[in-house]
Amino acid sequence: MKVYFHMNVETFSNTYLVVNEDTKTAIIIDPCKITKQIIDQIENGGYKMQAALITHNHKGHINGLSTLMKIYDITVYAAESEIQGIKTNTINGDGSINIGDLNISYFHVPGHTPDSIVYKIENVLFTGDTIEAGRICSTNSNYSRMNLIKNIKNKIFSLDNDTIIMSGHGPLTTIASEKAFNIDLQDKSTDD
């Protein structure tokens, strides 16, 4: 597996092109903007686009989806049944799918949005806006924040410490780094 990273400077959102070098199949995660560079990577690499995985239905992460669908005949996976008027293969809860010989695990991690999905391929976790390097993402209530933290600790922190986190914004990190340094996930209890 090879992962190509693309950052959209207009929204500071990350898009990931994930390819299986053996079968030359590819998927895209959070197509925030489809650029000439992304198309060139797909075409010059001889990759066959299979699917788009959506971590959550926020504009900054899906703006390029309609463009991608005009170029490639792909399947869209998301927790929502429709994204930008495009029917999706709806995935809910936790499970796994196989696309282009890539085994993909997915986890429902609500908090930032009700439809937040995290995808794991090999030792790489694509988290959208669930967790970023050093922080968790915004929520709209204390309940949502508590739910997000609980799900991160139960579902994400149960993975191997060397699992790489590629988030929807910012640089990559690891499970071990987030356990040690993520300010939003530190135990705030005190010994009085």
Salt bridges, closest charged atoms under 4 A:
GLU10 OE2 - LYS33 NZ 2.67
GLU21 OE1 - LYS24 NZ 3.78
ASP30 OD2 - HIS61 ND1 3.41
ASP40 OD2 - LYS36 NZ 2.71
GLU82 OE1 - LYS87 NZ 3.65
ASP94 OD1 - LYS155 NZ 3.17
ASP129 OD2 - HIS56 NE2 3.19
ASP129 OD2 - HIS61 NE2 3.11
ASP129 OD2 - HIS112 NE2 3.26
ASP129 OD1 - HIS169 NE2 3.07
GLU132 OE1 - ARG135 NH2 3.07
ASP184 OD1 - ARG145 NH2 3.45
